[in-house]
Amino acid sequence: MMNNKDAKTQRKMNRIVIPTEIERLATLAVDAAFAVHTELGPGLLESAYQVCFVHELGLRGVAYQKELPIPLNYKGVRIEVGFRADVVIEQKLLIELKAVEQLLPIHKAQVITYLKLTHLLLGILINFNEILIKQGIQRVLNLDKS
């Protein structure tokens, strides 16, 4: 059963319309993740998946930034604290890659925070350490952006 906060969040998510271009990029990103996982399977380090993932993006003609620094602005002060987005596609879509036993709420929270700091609407959290990659892919929305 949903509590009031969960129900309010769900209603807000249902109203968000993702622009067509971002959806197109999301589809390309998921296709790239499927290609990497099909070739390599689970069990490698995140860094290996990242190199292969961005290679797949390049093969698809997608512009991306890898390990993009994300500054934190705190009360008017820009703080460089070492946050880095794994991949940002065409300055519109955030991708966070993992190779963990299972995705945890903290992984989703990380993506939400990165979305807020970058002012992006959509992020995709991908865990390559799954038997079926589709079980390791989550879309994450920046509800503050809507």
Secondary structure, DSSP 4 states (H G I P E B T S, - for coil): ---HHHHHHHHHHHH----HHHHHHHHHHHHHHHHHHHHH-S-S-HHHHHHHHHHHHHHTT--EEEEEE--EEETTEEE----EEEEEETTTEEEEEE-SSS--HHHHHHHHHHHHHHT-SEEEEEE--SSSGGGGEEEEE-TTT-
